[in-house]
Amino acid sequence: MSASAKPVSIALVGIGGYGNTYVQMLLDEPAERGGSFEVIAAVDPHPESCRHLDDLKARGVPLFASLEAFYESHRVDLAVLSTPIALHAPPAASHRCHA
């Protein structure tokens, strides 16, 4: 990644259950890989189910209870939907991601 390239912004949607895997992988990514991405938010109505919640908070990642609340004030390059499969359709259908 060139020095002038902007990192990909990521919102993690669903940080408990299977979402814990995504949180851990993204937080453990070595910085020496060039900062190719940045976790800018976590969205979950029950964030306390995330085993890495303290790590997210320590890194200053804001938490939102809903995608609607997140999209009121943010844009994102990539939203990782790690919610239960039955809950994927509504966020995917109403995506507001902007390049």
Backbone as CSV, one residue per row, in Angstrom:
resi,resn,N_x,N_y,N_z,CA_x,CA_y,CA_z,C_x,C_y,C_z
1,MET,0.850,-1.178,0.000,0.000,0.000,0.000,0.887,1.229,0.000
2,SER,0.576,2.168,-0.852,1.385,3.383,-0.926,1.093,4.287,0.257
3,ALA,2.011,5.188,0.527,1.868,6.087,1.672,0.650,6.978,1.552
4,SER,0.196,7.256,0.317,-0.940,8.145,0.138,-2.281,7.408,0.088
5,ALA,-2.261,6.082,0.027,-3.504,5.313,-0.043,-4.204,5.316,1.310
6,LYS,-5.498,5.445,1.251,-6.317,5.467,2.459,-6.680,4.033,2.836
7,PRO,-6.586,3.671,4.135,-6.963,2.317,4.531,-8.458,2.081,4.319
8,VAL,-8.826,0.840,4.082,-10.228,0.456,3.935,-10.882,0.557,5.302
9,SER,-11.995,1.272,5.391,-12.715,1.386,6.656,-13.667,0.206,6.786
10,ILE,-13.692,-0.398,7.984,-14.498,-1.593,8.245,-15.410,-1.350,9.427
11,ALA,-16.678,-1.740,9.273,-17.624,-1.793,10.385,-17.943,-3.258,10.627
12,LEU,-17.786,-3.696,11.853,-18.125,-5.064,12.226,-19.560,-5.083,12.726
13,VAL,-20.402,-5.818,12.041,-21.822,-5.879,12.404,-22.086,-7.249,13.004
14,GLY,-22.258,-7.275,14.319,-22.404,-8.519,15.058,-21.047,-8.927,15.606
15,ILE,-20.777,-8.599,16.859,-19.449,-8.866,17.427,-19.459,-9.966,18.478
16,GLY,-20.618,-10.535,18.762,-20.699,-11.673,19.671,-20.768,-12.957,18.860
17,GLY,-20.822,-14.089,19.521,-20.924,-15.360,18.814,-19.828,-15.507,17.786
18,TYR,-20.204,-15.838,16.544,-19.226,-16.008,15.474,-18.471,-14.711,15.194
19,GLY,-19.092,-13.585,15.469,-18.437,-12.299,15.259,-17.160,-12.144,16.064
20,ASN,-17.057,-12.861,17.194,-15.828,-12.832,17.987,-14.609,-13.219,17.153
21,THR,-14.804,-14.145,16.222,-13.708,-14.596,15.365,-13.204,-13.449,14.498
22,TYR,-14.129,-12.705,13.887,-13.743,-11.560,13.065,-13.055,-10.489,13.897
23,VAL,-13.607,-10.200,15.053,-13.003,-9.176,15.921,-11.568,-9.571,16.245
24,GLN,-11.370,-10.798,16.683,-10.034,-11.251,17.055,-9.073,-11.184,15.871
25,MET,-9.498,-11.669,14.715,-8.616,-11.672,13.545,-8.226,-10.256,13.128
26,LEU,-9.183,-9.348,13.126,-8.893,-7.984,12.702,-8.046,-7.228,13.727
27,LEU,-8.290,-7.478,15.002,-7.489,-6.803,16.029,-6.078,-7.361,16.101
28,ASP,-5.918,-8.640,15.748,-4.597,-9.270,15.810,-3.760,-9.037,14.564
29,GLU,-4.337,-8.445,13.516,-3.602,-8.221,12.265,-2.397,-7.337,12.539
30,PRO,-1.225,-7.786,12.150,-0.016,-6.998,12.422,-0.023,-5.644,11.715
31,ALA,0.369,-4.608,12.422,0.413,-3.253,11.865,1.449,-3.141,10.750
32,GLU,2.462,-4.002,10.771,3.506,-3.902,9.754,3.039,-4.290,8.360
33,ARG,1.812,-4.720,8.215,1.285,-5.042,6.888,0.868,-3.793,6.138
34,GLY,1.136,-2.652,6.678,0.908,-1.423,5.944,-0.376,-0.700,6.281
35,GLY,-1.086,-1.129,7.301,-2.309,-0.430,7.670,-3.330,-0.428,6.558
36,SER,-3.568,-1.584,5.955,-4.457,-1.663,4.808,-5.931,-1.511,5.170
37,PHE,-6.256,-1.589,6.456,-7.639,-1.415,6.885,-7.678,-0.792,8.273
38,GLU,-8.866,-0.288,8.606,-9.085,0.301,9.934,-10.500,-0.053,10.375
39,VAL,-10.635,-0.661,11.548,-11.951,-0.937,12.117,-12.449,0.374,12.705
40,ILE,-13.526,0.908,12.100,-14.004,2.220,12.549,-15.239,2.137,13.435
41,ALA,-15.873,0.942,13.512,-17.063,0.819,14.345,-17.426,-0.636,14.551
42,ALA,-18.168,-0.868,15.629,-18.764,-2.168,15.900,-20.248,-1.929,16.135
43,VAL,-21.075,-2.780,15.536,-22.529,-2.639,15.647,-23.089,-3.915,16.245
44,ASP,-23.740,-3.796,17.387,-24.345,-4.958,18.034,-25.269,-4.465,19.138
45,PRO,-26.508,-4.962,19.180,-27.413,-4.522,20.253,-27.010,-5.068,21.622
46,HIS,-26.163,-6.106,21.646,-25.705,-6.705,22.906,-24.186,-6.898,22.864
47,PRO,-23.420,-5.808,22.858,-21.972,-5.919,22.704,-21.280,-6.665,23.842
48,GLU,-21.936,-6.792,24.973,-21.327,-7.485,26.106,-21.058,-8.963,25.816
49,SER,-21.632,-9.502,24.735,-21.372,-10.899,24.373,-20.065,-11.064,23.592
50,CYS,-19.367,-9.968,23.346,-18.089,-10.006,22.623,-16.951,-10.242,23.615
51,ARG,-16.172,-11.284,23.383,-15.033,-11.593,24.268,-13.934,-10.546,24.174
52,HIS,-13.947,-9.733,23.130,-12.887,-8.752,22.898,-13.385,-7.308,23.062
53,LEU,-14.481,-7.158,23.793,-15.079,-5.835,23.967,-14.101,-4.850,24.594
54,ASP,-13.357,-5.281,25.591,-12.387,-4.384,26.236,-11.313,-3.936,25.246
55,ASP,-10.891,-4.839,24.359,-9.896,-4.486,23.334,-10.458,-3.443,22.374
56,LEU,-11.699,-3.634,21.947,-12.329,-2.661,21.051,-12.397,-1.293,21.713
57,LYS,-12.834,-1.272,22.966,-12.942,-0.008,23.694,-11.572,0.634,23.878
58,ALA,-10.565,-0.168,24.201,-9.217,0.359,24.406,-8.660,0.987,23.132
59,ARG,-9.092,0.496,21.982,-8.638,1.046,20.702,-9.515,2.194,20.219
60,GLY,-10.509,2.545,21.024,-11.364,3.670,20.684,-12.373,3.390,19.591
61,VAL,-12.705,2.110,19.379,-13.691,1.751,18.357,-15.079,2.043,18.921
62,PRO,-15.830,2.954,18.292,-17.164,3.270,18.800,-18.134,2.108,18.594
63,LEU,-19.063,1.968,19.539,-20.075,0.910,19.495,-21.433,1.512,19.186
64,PHE,-22.187,0.831,18.346,-23.532,1.266,17.982,-24.493,0.109,18.200
65,ALA,-25.710,0.429,18.660,-26.717,-0.599,18.911,-27.410,-1.067,17.637
66,SER,-27.329,-0.257,16.569,-28.003,-0.629,15.318,-27.255,-0.031,14.127
67,LEU,-27.478,-0.625,12.957,-26.900,-0.078,11.730,-27.458,1.307,11.442
68,GLU,-28.724,1.507,11.733,-29.325,2.820,11.508,-28.596,3.891,12.301
69,ALA,-28.290,3.590,13.557,-27.570,4.555,14.397,-26.168,4.812,13.832
70,PHE,-25.515,3.768,13.360,-24.188,3.928,12.768,-24.249,4.802,11.523
71,TYR,-25.172,4.491,10.602,-25.252,5.199,9.328,-25.732,6.645,9.454
72,GLU,-26.280,7.025,10.605,-26.683,8.421,10.802,-25.482,9.354,10.742
73,SER,-24.309,8.861,11.127,-23.156,9.752,11.208,-21.877,9.201,10.575
74,HIS,-21.935,8.034,9.960,-20.728,7.416,9.420,-20.935,6.840,8.027
75,ARG,-19.833,6.711,7.327,-19.761,5.981,6.065,-18.705,4.900,6.254
76,VAL,-18.786,3.860,5.442,-17.842,2.764,5.579,-17.572,2.142,4.212
77,ASP,-16.348,1.653,4.027,-16.006,0.970,2.779,-16.497,-0.476,2.792
78,LEU,-16.449,-1.125,3.963,-16.793,-2.536,4.075,-17.522,-2.787,5.376
79,ALA,-18.694,-3.406,5.288,-19.428,-3.845,6.479,-19.365,-5.360,6.523
80,VAL,-18.780,-5.897,7.588,-18.684,-7.344,7.775,-19.908,-7.769,8.574
81,LEU,-20.810,-8.550,7.932,-22.031,-9.009,8.585,-21.773,-10.372,9.209
82,SER,-21.472,-10.366,10.481,-21.250,-11.625,11.183,-22.393,-11.890,12.162
83,THR,-23.558,-11.457,11.753,-24.779,-11.718,12.507,-25.308,-13.087,12.093
84,PRO,-26.299,-13.639,12.813,-26.912,-14.887,12.366,-27.425,-14.728,10.928
85,ILE,-27.320,-15.774,10.132,-27.670,-15.718,8.715,-29.069,-15.148,8.482
86,ALA,-30.006,-15.484,9.318,-31.379,-14.996,9.157,-31.469,-13.476,9.258
87,LEU,-30.454,-12.850,9.824,-30.453,-11.392,9.986,-29.637,-10.672,8.915
88,HIS,-29.105,-11.382,7.920,-28.283,-10.751,6.888,-29.085,-9.926,5.886
89,ALA,-30.268,-10.364,5.528,-31.013,-9.722,4.443,-31.320,-8.242,4.704
90,PRO,-31.893,-7.859,5.839,-32.212,-6.430,6.018,-31.012,-5.498,5.886
91,PRO,-29.866,-5.760,6.543,-28.736,-4.835,6.362,-28.191,-4.847,4.944
92,ALA,-28.155,-6.002,4.325,-27.629,-6.089,2.965,-28.544,-5.354,1.972
93,ALA,-29.844,-5.433,2.169,-30.800,-4.797,1.274,-30.783,-3.279,1.430
94,SER,-30.453,-2.801,2.606,-30.483,-1.347,2.842,-29.076,-0.778,2.975
95,HIS,-28.115,-1.376,2.282,-26.721,-0.934,2.416,-26.587,0.542,2.043
96,ARG,-25.696,1.184,2.755,-25.421,2.594,2.508,-23.919,2.817,2.424
97,CYS,-23.223,1.823,1.957,-21.777,1.950,1.835,-21.437,2.828,0.640
98,HIS,-20.442,3.651,0.798,-20.035,4.569,-0.262,-18.548,4.377,-0.533
99,ALA,-18.202,4.354,-1.786,-16.778,4.226,-2.143,-16.114,5.577,-2.068
